[in-house]
Amino acid sequence: MAYNPQYTGWIKGKAVNDNEIGIVSFRESGVPGTHVINYISHEDEITVIHKAHNRRGFATGAYNAIKWLPGKKGVFTMKDVLHLSQD
């Protein structure tokens, strides 16, 4: 929400109010991973889609995290592993 302060919260399902961002999640058997982000306004719609063809990318991320972790203490996210943190 830091990028656009007009939004005040996430909501599971379709957003009801203008200041909410709706989140919908589905688990489908046999689908390694499809991620879709939609921005819909009264004027237009923007869609970004990421499709994983297999689980190798997810396994590679886990492997990289395991290699990165030794000697570190605390709670981390993939942002830390990939050096994407703002800190």
KOLFI-195778 format. One record per atom (N, C-alpha, C, O): atom name; x, y negated, z; residue in three letters. Coordinates in nm, 2 decimals, always signed. Last residue first. Layout:
BEGIN
+------+--------+--------+--------+------+
| name |   east |  north |     up | resn |
+------+--------+--------+--------+------+
|   CA |      X |      Y |      Z |  ALA |
...
+------+--------+--------+--------+------+
REM end
This chain:
BEGIN
+------+--------+--------+--------+------+
| name |   east |  north |     up | resn |
+------+--------+--------+--------+------+
|    N |  +1.62 |  +0.23 |  +0.27 |  ASP |
|   CA |  +1.70 |  +0.19 |  +0.39 |  ASP |
|    C |  +1.85 |  +0.18 |  +0.35 |  ASP |
|    O |  +1.93 |  +0.15 |  +0.43 |  ASP |
|    N |  +1.47 |  +0.33 |  +0.07 |  GLN |
|   CA |  +1.50 |  +0.19 |  +0.06 |  GLN |
|    C |  +1.59 |  +0.14 |  +0.17 |  GLN |
|    O |  +1.65 |  +0.03 |  +0.17 |  GLN |
|    N |  +1.55 |  +0.64 |  -0.08 |  SER |
|   CA |  +1.51 |  +0.57 |  +0.03 |  SER |
|    C |  +1.55 |  +0.42 |  +0.02 |  SER |
|    O |  +1.66 |  +0.39 |  -0.04 |  SER |
|    N |  +1.66 |  +0.81 |  -0.28 |  LEU |
|   CA |  +1.56 |  +0.71 |  -0.32 |  LEU |
|    C |  +1.51 |  +0.62 |  -0.21 |  LEU |
|    O |  +1.43 |  +0.53 |  -0.23 |  LEU |
|    N |  +1.82 |  +1.03 |  -0.27 |  HIS |
|   CA |  +1.88 |  +0.90 |  -0.24 |  HIS |
|    C |  +1.78 |  +0.79 |  -0.30 |  HIS |
|    O |  +1.83 |  +0.69 |  -0.36 |  HIS |
|    N |  +1.71 |  +1.28 |  -0.26 |  LEU |
|   CA |  +1.74 |  +1.22 |  -0.39 |  LEU |
|    C |  +1.79 |  +1.08 |  -0.39 |  LEU |
|    O |  +1.81 |  +1.02 |  -0.49 |  LEU |
|    N |  +1.68 |  +1.31 |  +0.01 |  VAL |
|   CA |  +1.76 |  +1.41 |  -0.06 |  VAL |
|    C |  +1.80 |  +1.35 |  -0.20 |  VAL |
|    O |  +1.92 |  +1.37 |  -0.24 |  VAL |
|    N |  +1.50 |  +1.11 |  +0.07 |  ASP |
|   CA |  +1.63 |  +1.11 |  +0.13 |  ASP |
|    C |  +1.73 |  +1.19 |  +0.05 |  ASP |
|    O |  +1.84 |  +1.15 |  +0.02 |  ASP |
|    N |  +1.28 |  +1.19 |  -0.07 |  LYS |
|   CA |  +1.33 |  +1.06 |  -0.10 |  LYS |
|    C |  +1.48 |  +1.05 |  -0.05 |  LYS |
|    O |  +1.56 |  +0.99 |  -0.11 |  LYS |
|    N |  +1.21 |  +1.42 |  +0.05 |  MET |
|   CA |  +1.28 |  +1.43 |  -0.07 |  MET |
|    C |  +1.33 |  +1.30 |  -0.12 |  MET |
|    O |  +1.43 |  +1.29 |  -0.19 |  MET |
|    N |  +1.27 |  +1.34 |  +0.40 |  THR |
|   CA |  +1.18 |  +1.37 |  +0.29 |  THR |
|    C |  +1.27 |  +1.39 |  +0.16 |  THR |
|    O |  +1.39 |  +1.37 |  +0.17 |  THR |
|    N |  +1.36 |  +1.44 |  +0.74 |  PHE |
|   CA |  +1.39 |  +1.38 |  +0.61 |  PHE |
|    C |  +1.28 |  +1.42 |  +0.51 |  PHE |
|    O |  +1.20 |  +1.51 |  +0.53 |  PHE |
|    N |  +1.45 |  +1.39 |  +1.07 |  VAL |
|   CA |  +1.34 |  +1.43 |  +0.98 |  VAL |
|    C |  +1.36 |  +1.36 |  +0.85 |  VAL |
|    O |  +1.38 |  +1.24 |  +0.84 |  VAL |
|    N |  +1.76 |  +1.50 |  +1.21 |  GLY |
|   CA |  +1.65 |  +1.41 |  +1.20 |  GLY |
|    C |  +1.54 |  +1.47 |  +1.11 |  GLY |
|    O |  +1.55 |  +1.59 |  +1.07 |  GLY |
|    N |  +2.10 |  +1.53 |  +1.10 |  LYS |
|   CA |  +2.00 |  +1.55 |  +1.21 |  LYS |
|    C |  +1.88 |  +1.45 |  +1.19 |  LYS |
|    O |  +1.91 |  +1.34 |  +1.14 |  LYS |
|    N |  +2.32 |  +1.72 |  +0.90 |  LYS |
|   CA |  +2.24 |  +1.60 |  +0.92 |  LYS |
|    C |  +2.14 |  +1.63 |  +1.03 |  LYS |
|    O |  +2.09 |  +1.75 |  +1.04 |  LYS |
|    N |  +2.46 |  +1.95 |  +0.85 |  GLY |
|   CA |  +2.53 |  +1.84 |  +0.92 |  GLY |
|    C |  +2.45 |  +1.72 |  +0.95 |  GLY |
|    O |  +2.49 |  +1.62 |  +1.02 |  GLY |
|    N |  +2.30 |  +2.04 |  +0.55 |  PRO |
|   CA |  +2.39 |  +2.07 |  +0.66 |  PRO |
|    C |  +2.46 |  +1.95 |  +0.72 |  PRO |
|    O |  +2.51 |  +1.86 |  +0.64 |  PRO |
|    N |  +2.13 |  +1.92 |  +0.32 |  LEU |
|   CA |  +2.09 |  +1.91 |  +0.46 |  LEU |
|    C |  +2.20 |  +1.94 |  +0.57 |  LEU |
|    O |  +2.20 |  +1.88 |  +0.67 |  LEU |
|    N |  +2.20 |  +1.98 |  +0.06 |  TRP |
|   CA |  +2.22 |  +1.84 |  +0.11 |  TRP |
|    C |  +2.21 |  +1.84 |  +0.26 |  TRP |
|    O |  +2.28 |  +1.75 |  +0.32 |  TRP |
|    N |  +2.12 |  +2.24 |  +0.01 |  LYS |
|   CA |  +2.26 |  +2.21 |  +0.00 |  LYS |
|    C |  +2.30 |  +2.07 |  +0.06 |  LYS |
|    O |  +2.40 |  +2.05 |  +0.12 |  LYS |
|    N |  +1.85 |  +2.21 |  +0.04 |  ILE |
|   CA |  +1.92 |  +2.30 |  +0.13 |  ILE |
|    C |  +2.07 |  +2.27 |  +0.13 |  ILE |
|    O |  +2.14 |  +2.27 |  +0.23 |  ILE |
|    N |  +1.79 |  +2.04 |  -0.17 |  ALA |
|   CA |  +1.76 |  +2.00 |  -0.03 |  ALA |
|    C |  +1.84 |  +2.08 |  +0.07 |  ALA |
|    O |  +1.90 |  +2.03 |  +0.16 |  ALA |
|    N |  +1.85 |  +2.21 |  -0.39 |  ASN |
|   CA |  +1.93 |  +2.09 |  -0.37 |  ASN |
|    C |  +1.91 |  +2.03 |  -0.23 |  ASN |
|    O |  +2.01 |  +1.98 |  -0.17 |  ASN |
|    N |  +1.64 |  +2.40 |  -0.35 |  TYR |
|   CA |  +1.78 |  +2.44 |  -0.34 |  TYR |
|    C |  +1.87 |  +2.32 |  -0.32 |  TYR |
|    O |  +1.96 |  +2.32 |  -0.23 |  TYR |
|    N |  +1.42 |  +2.24 |  -0.40 |  ALA |
|   CA |  +1.43 |  +2.31 |  -0.26 |  ALA |
|    C |  +1.58 |  +2.34 |  -0.24 |  ALA |
|    O |  +1.64 |  +2.32 |  -0.14 |  ALA |
|    N |  +1.46 |  +2.18 |  -0.67 |  GLY |
|   CA |  +1.45 |  +2.07 |  -0.56 |  GLY |
|    C |  +1.47 |  +2.13 |  -0.42 |  GLY |
|    O |  +1.54 |  +2.07 |  -0.34 |  GLY |
|    N |  +1.45 |  +2.43 |  -0.78 |  THR |
|   CA |  +1.57 |  +2.35 |  -0.79 |  THR |
|    C |  +1.58 |  +2.24 |  -0.68 |  THR |
|    O |  +1.68 |  +2.22 |  -0.62 |  THR |
|    N |  +1.18 |  +2.49 |  -0.73 |  ALA |
|   CA |  +1.28 |  +2.57 |  -0.67 |  ALA |
|    C |  +1.42 |  +2.50 |  -0.67 |  ALA |
|    O |  +1.49 |  +2.50 |  -0.57 |  ALA |
|    N |  +1.06 |  +2.30 |  -0.90 |  PHE |
|   CA |  +1.04 |  +2.30 |  -0.76 |  PHE |
|    C |  +1.14 |  +2.37 |  -0.68 |  PHE |
|    O |  +1.19 |  +2.33 |  -0.58 |  PHE |
|    N |  +1.17 |  +2.39 |  -1.15 |  GLY |
|   CA |  +1.20 |  +2.26 |  -1.10 |  GLY |
|    C |  +1.17 |  +2.24 |  -0.95 |  GLY |
|    O |  +1.25 |  +2.18 |  -0.89 |  GLY |
|    N |  +1.05 |  +2.65 |  -1.17 |  ARG |
|   CA |  +1.19 |  +2.64 |  -1.16 |  ARG |
|    C |  +1.23 |  +2.50 |  -1.10 |  ARG |
|    O |  +1.32 |  +2.49 |  -1.02 |  ARG |
|    N |  +0.79 |  +2.71 |  -1.22 |  ARG |
|   CA |  +0.82 |  +2.66 |  -1.08 |  ARG |
|    C |  +0.97 |  +2.64 |  -1.06 |  ARG |
|    O |  +1.01 |  +2.61 |  -0.95 |  ARG |
|    N |  +0.69 |  +2.57 |  -1.54 |  ASN |
|   CA |  +0.71 |  +2.68 |  -1.45 |  ASN |
|    C |  +0.75 |  +2.62 |  -1.31 |  ASN |
|    O |  +0.76 |  +2.50 |  -1.29 |  ASN |
|    N |  +0.60 |  +2.34 |  -1.64 |  HIS |
|   CA |  +0.58 |  +2.46 |  -1.72 |  HIS |
|    C |  +0.61 |  +2.58 |  -1.64 |  HIS |
|    O |  +0.56 |  +2.69 |  -1.68 |  HIS |
|    N |  +0.43 |  +2.07 |  -1.50 |  ALA |
|   CA |  +0.54 |  +2.17 |  -1.48 |  ALA |
|    C |  +0.51 |  +2.29 |  -1.56 |  ALA |
|    O |  +0.40 |  +2.35 |  -1.54 |  ALA |
|    N |  +0.34 |  +1.77 |  -1.61 |  LYS |
|   CA |  +0.30 |  +1.91 |  -1.62 |  LYS |
|    C |  +0.43 |  +1.99 |  -1.60 |  LYS |
|    O |  +0.52 |  +1.98 |  -1.68 |  LYS |
|    N |  +0.21 |  +1.45 |  -1.54 |  HIS |
|   CA |  +0.33 |  +1.54 |  -1.53 |  HIS |
|    C |  +0.28 |  +1.68 |  -1.53 |  HIS |
|    O |  +0.20 |  +1.72 |  -1.44 |  HIS |
|    N |  +0.06 |  +1.17 |  -1.67 |  ILE |
|   CA |  +0.05 |  +1.31 |  -1.65 |  ILE |
|    C |  +0.19 |  +1.37 |  -1.64 |  ILE |
|    O |  +0.27 |  +1.35 |  -1.73 |  ILE |
|    N |  -0.12 |  +0.87 |  -1.63 |  VAL |
|   CA |  +0.02 |  +0.93 |  -1.63 |  VAL |
|    C |  +0.00 |  +1.08 |  -1.59 |  VAL |
|    O |  -0.06 |  +1.11 |  -1.49 |  VAL |
|    N |  -0.35 |  +0.65 |  -1.77 |  THR |
|   CA |  -0.32 |  +0.78 |  -1.71 |  THR |
|    C |  -0.18 |  +0.82 |  -1.73 |  THR |
|    O |  -0.12 |  +0.81 |  -1.84 |  THR |
|    N |  -0.56 |  +0.37 |  -1.74 |  ILE |
|   CA |  -0.42 |  +0.42 |  -1.76 |  ILE |
|    C |  -0.40 |  +0.55 |  -1.70 |  ILE |
|    O |  -0.44 |  +0.57 |  -1.58 |  ILE |
|    N |  -0.83 |  +0.20 |  -1.88 |  GLU |
|   CA |  -0.79 |  +0.31 |  -1.80 |  GLU |
|    C |  -0.64 |  +0.35 |  -1.84 |  GLU |
|    O |  -0.61 |  +0.35 |  -1.96 |  GLU |
|    N |  -1.03 |  -0.11 |  -1.86 |  ASP |
|   CA |  -0.95 |  -0.01 |  -1.92 |  ASP |
|    C |  -0.91 |  +0.10 |  -1.83 |  ASP |
|    O |  -0.95 |  +0.10 |  -1.71 |  ASP |
|    N |  -1.23 |  -0.27 |  -1.73 |  GLU |
|   CA |  -1.18 |  -0.30 |  -1.87 |  GLU |
|    C |  -1.10 |  -0.19 |  -1.93 |  GLU |
|    O |  -1.12 |  -0.18 |  -2.06 |  GLU |
|    N |  -1.28 |  -0.18 |  -1.48 |  HIS |
|   CA |  -1.39 |  -0.20 |  -1.57 |  HIS |
|    C |  -1.35 |  -0.22 |  -1.71 |  HIS |
|    O |  -1.43 |  -0.20 |  -1.80 |  HIS |
|    N |  -1.02 |  +0.07 |  -1.43 |  SER |
|   CA |  -1.09 |  -0.06 |  -1.40 |  SER |
|    C |  -1.21 |  -0.07 |  -1.49 |  SER |
|    O |  -1.24 |  +0.02 |  -1.57 |  SER |
|    N |  -0.82 |  +0.32 |  -1.31 |  ILE |
|   CA |  -0.94 |  +0.29 |  -1.38 |  ILE |
|    C |  -1.00 |  +0.16 |  -1.34 |  ILE |
|    O |  -1.02 |  +0.14 |  -1.22 |  ILE |
|    N |  -0.54 |  +0.51 |  -1.33 |  TYR |
|   CA |  -0.59 |  +0.37 |  -1.28 |  TYR |
|    C |  -0.70 |  +0.34 |  -1.37 |  TYR |
|    O |  -0.69 |  +0.33 |  -1.49 |  TYR |
|    N |  -0.44 |  +0.83 |  -1.23 |  ASN |
|   CA |  -0.53 |  +0.75 |  -1.31 |  ASN |
|    C |  -0.55 |  +0.61 |  -1.25 |  ASN |
|    O |  -0.57 |  +0.60 |  -1.12 |  ASN |
|    N |  -0.22 |  +1.08 |  -1.25 |  ILE |
|   CA |  -0.24 |  +0.96 |  -1.18 |  ILE |
|    C |  -0.33 |  +0.87 |  -1.28 |  ILE |
|    O |  -0.29 |  +0.85 |  -1.39 |  ILE |
|    N |  -0.17 |  +1.42 |  -1.21 |  VAL |
|   CA |  -0.23 |  +1.32 |  -1.29 |  VAL |
|    C |  -0.26 |  +1.20 |  -1.20 |  VAL |
|    O |  -0.31 |  +1.21 |  -1.09 |  VAL |
|    N |  +0.02 |  +1.71 |  -1.23 |  HIS |
|   CA |  +0.00 |  +1.59 |  -1.15 |  HIS |
|    C |  -0.05 |  +1.48 |  -1.24 |  HIS |
|    O |  +0.01 |  +1.44 |  -1.34 |  HIS |
|    N |  +0.04 |  +2.05 |  -1.22 |  THR |
|   CA |  +0.00 |  +1.94 |  -1.30 |  THR |
|    C |  -0.04 |  +1.82 |  -1.21 |  THR |
|    O |  -0.12 |  +1.84 |  -1.12 |  THR |
|    N |  +0.20 |  +2.35 |  -1.18 |  GLY |
|   CA |  +0.18 |  +2.21 |  -1.13 |  GLY |
|    C |  +0.15 |  +2.11 |  -1.23 |  GLY |
|    O |  +0.23 |  +2.09 |  -1.32 |  GLY |
|    N |  +0.15 |  +2.62 |  -1.25 |  PRO |
|   CA |  +0.26 |  +2.58 |  -1.17 |  PRO |
|    C |  +0.25 |  +2.44 |  -1.11 |  PRO |
|    O |  +0.29 |  +2.42 |  -1.00 |  PRO |
|    N |  -0.14 |  +2.79 |  -1.24 |  VAL |
|   CA |  -0.09 |  +2.66 |  -1.29 |  VAL |
|    C |  +0.02 |  +2.62 |  -1.20 |  VAL |
|    O |  +0.00 |  +2.59 |  -1.08 |  VAL |
|    N |  -0.24 |  +3.02 |  -1.12 |  GLY |
|   CA |  -0.17 |  +3.04 |  -1.25 |  GLY |
|    C |  -0.12 |  +2.91 |  -1.31 |  GLY |
|    O |  -0.06 |  +2.91 |  -1.42 |  GLY |
|    N |  -0.52 |  +2.86 |  -0.97 |  SER |
|   CA |  -0.44 |  +2.98 |  -0.98 |  SER |
|    C |  -0.37 |  +2.99 |  -1.12 |  SER |
|    O |  -0.43 |  +2.96 |  -1.22 |  SER |
|    N |  -0.51 |  +2.53 |  -0.85 |  GLU |
|   CA |  -0.56 |  +2.62 |  -0.96 |  GLU |
|    C |  -0.46 |  +2.74 |  -0.97 |  GLU |
|    O |  -0.34 |  +2.72 |  -0.97 |  GLU |
|    N |  -0.62 |  +2.30 |  -0.63 |  ARG |
|   CA |  -0.52 |  +2.41 |  -0.64 |  ARG |
|    C |  -0.58 |  +2.51 |  -0.74 |  ARG |
|    O |  -0.69 |  +2.56 |  -0.72 |  ARG |
|    N |  -0.66 |  +1.95 |  -0.64 |  PHE |
|   CA |  -0.71 |  +2.08 |  -0.68 |  PHE |
|    C |  -0.60 |  +2.18 |  -0.68 |  PHE |
|    O |  -0.49 |  +2.14 |  -0.72 |  PHE |
|    N |  -0.74 |  +1.64 |  -0.50 |  SER |
|   CA |  -0.64 |  +1.74 |  -0.51 |  SER |
|    C |  -0.71 |  +1.87 |  -0.54 |  SER |
|    O |  -0.81 |  +1.91 |  -0.48 |  SER |
|    N |  -0.78 |  +1.29 |  -0.51 |  VAL |
|   CA |  -0.84 |  +1.41 |  -0.53 |  VAL |
|    C |  -0.73 |  +1.52 |  -0.56 |  VAL |
|    O |  -0.64 |  +1.49 |  -0.63 |  VAL |
|    N |  -0.81 |  +0.98 |  -0.36 |  ILE |
|   CA |  -0.72 |  +1.09 |  -0.38 |  ILE |
|    C |  -0.80 |  +1.22 |  -0.40 |  ILE |
|    O |  -0.88 |  +1.25 |  -0.31 |  ILE |
|    N |  -0.87 |  +0.63 |  -0.41 |  GLY |
|   CA |  -0.92 |  +0.76 |  -0.39 |  GLY |
|    C |  -0.82 |  +0.87 |  -0.43 |  GLY |
|    O |  -0.75 |  +0.85 |  -0.53 |  GLY |
|    N |  -0.81 |  +0.35 |  -0.23 |  ILE |
|   CA |  -0.76 |  +0.43 |  -0.34 |  ILE |
|    C |  -0.80 |  +0.57 |  -0.31 |  ILE |
|    O |  -0.77 |  +0.63 |  -0.21 |  ILE |
|    N |  -1.00 |  +0.05 |  -0.15 |  GLU |
|   CA |  -0.96 |  +0.19 |  -0.12 |  GLU |
|    C |  -0.90 |  +0.25 |  -0.25 |  GLU |
|    O |  -0.93 |  +0.22 |  -0.36 |  GLU |
|    N |  -1.13 |  -0.19 |  -0.20 |  ASN |
|   CA |  -1.00 |  -0.19 |  -0.13 |  ASN |
|    C |  -0.94 |  -0.05 |  -0.10 |  ASN |
|    O |  -0.84 |  -0.04 |  -0.03 |  ASN |
|    N |  -1.38 |  -0.14 |  -0.31 |  ASP |
|   CA |  -1.27 |  -0.19 |  -0.40 |  ASP |
|    C |  -1.14 |  -0.19 |  -0.33 |  ASP |
|    O |  -1.04 |  -0.19 |  -0.40 |  ASP |
|    N |  -1.51 |  +0.18 |  -0.19 |  ASN |
|   CA |  -1.49 |  +0.03 |  -0.18 |  ASN |
|    C |  -1.38 |  -0.01 |  -0.27 |  ASN |
|    O |  -1.29 |  +0.07 |  -0.30 |  ASN |
|    N |  -1.49 |  +0.44 |  -0.26 |  VAL |
|   CA |  -1.62 |  +0.38 |  -0.25 |  VAL |
|    C |  -1.61 |  +0.23 |  -0.25 |  VAL |
|    O |  -1.70 |  +0.16 |  -0.32 |  VAL |
|    N |  -1.30 |  +0.67 |  -0.44 |  ALA |
|   CA |  -1.30 |  +0.55 |  -0.36 |  ALA |
|    C |  -1.44 |  +0.49 |  -0.37 |  ALA |
|    O |  -1.50 |  +0.48 |  -0.48 |  ALA |
|    N |  -1.35 |  +1.02 |  -0.42 |  LYS |
|   CA |  -1.36 |  +0.90 |  -0.50 |  LYS |
|    C |  -1.37 |  +0.78 |  -0.41 |  LYS |
|    O |  -1.44 |  +0.78 |  -0.31 |  LYS |
|    N |  -1.12 |  +1.19 |  -0.20 |  GLY |
|   CA |  -1.23 |  +1.18 |  -0.30 |  GLY |
|    C |  -1.24 |  +1.05 |  -0.37 |  GLY |
|    O |  -1.14 |  +0.98 |  -0.37 |  GLY |
|    N |  -1.00 |  +1.04 |  +0.08 |  LYS |
|   CA |  -1.02 |  +1.17 |  +0.01 |  LYS |
|    C |  -1.14 |  +1.16 |  -0.07 |  LYS |
|    O |  -1.25 |  +1.14 |  -0.03 |  LYS |
|    N |  -0.84 |  +0.73 |  +0.06 |  ILE |
|   CA |  -0.96 |  +0.80 |  +0.09 |  ILE |
|    C |  -0.97 |  +0.93 |  +0.01 |  ILE |
|    O |  -0.94 |  +0.94 |  -0.11 |  ILE |
|    N |  -0.61 |  +0.49 |  +0.19 |  TRP |
|   CA |  -0.64 |  +0.61 |  +0.10 |  TRP |
|    C |  -0.76 |  +0.67 |  +0.15 |  TRP |
|    O |  -0.79 |  +0.67 |  +0.27 |  TRP |
|    N |  -0.63 |  +0.13 |  +0.23 |  GLY |
|   CA |  -0.63 |  +0.27 |  +0.27 |  GLY |
|    C |  -0.65 |  +0.37 |  +0.16 |  GLY |
|    O |  -0.71 |  +0.34 |  +0.05 |  GLY |
|    N |  -0.63 |  -0.13 |  +0.13 |  THR |
|   CA |  -0.61 |  -0.11 |  +0.27 |  THR |
|    C |  -0.61 |  +0.04 |  +0.32 |  THR |
|    O |  -0.58 |  +0.07 |  +0.43 |  THR |
|    N |  -0.52 |  -0.34 |  -0.12 |  TYR |
|   CA |  -0.56 |  -0.20 |  -0.09 |  TYR |
|    C |  -0.53 |  -0.17 |  +0.05 |  TYR |
|    O |  -0.42 |  -0.20 |  +0.10 |  TYR |
|    N |  -0.40 |  -0.58 |  -0.13 |  GLN |
|   CA |  -0.54 |  -0.58 |  -0.14 |  GLN |
|    C |  -0.60 |  -0.44 |  -0.11 |  GLN |
|    O |  -0.72 |  -0.43 |  -0.07 |  GLN |
|    N |  -0.12 |  -0.55 |  -0.14 |  PRO |
|   CA |  -0.19 |  -0.56 |  -0.01 |  PRO |
|    C |  -0.34 |  -0.57 |  -0.02 |  PRO |
|    O |  -0.40 |  -0.56 |  +0.09 |  PRO |
|    N |  +0.07 |  -0.36 |  -0.32 |  ASN |
|   CA |  -0.05 |  -0.44 |  -0.34 |  ASN |
|    C |  -0.14 |  -0.44 |  -0.22 |  ASN |
|    O |  -0.21 |  -0.35 |  -0.19 |  ASN |
|    N |  +0.29 |  -0.24 |  -0.21 |  TYR |
|   CA |  +0.30 |  -0.31 |  -0.34 |  TYR |
|    C |  +0.18 |  -0.39 |  -0.37 |  TYR |
|    O |  +0.19 |  -0.48 |  -0.45 |  TYR |
|    N |  +0.21 |  -0.11 |  +0.03 |  ALA |
|   CA |  +0.30 |  -0.23 |  +0.03 |  ALA |
|    C |  +0.31 |  -0.31 |  -0.10 |  ALA |
|    O |  +0.33 |  -0.43 |  -0.10 |  ALA |
|    N |  +0.08 |  +0.12 |  +0.00 |  MET |
|   CA |  +0.00 |  +0.00 |  +0.00 |  MET |
|    C |  +0.09 |  -0.13 |  +0.00 |  MET |
|    O |  +0.03 |  -0.24 |  -0.02 |  MET |
+------+--------+--------+--------+------+
REM end
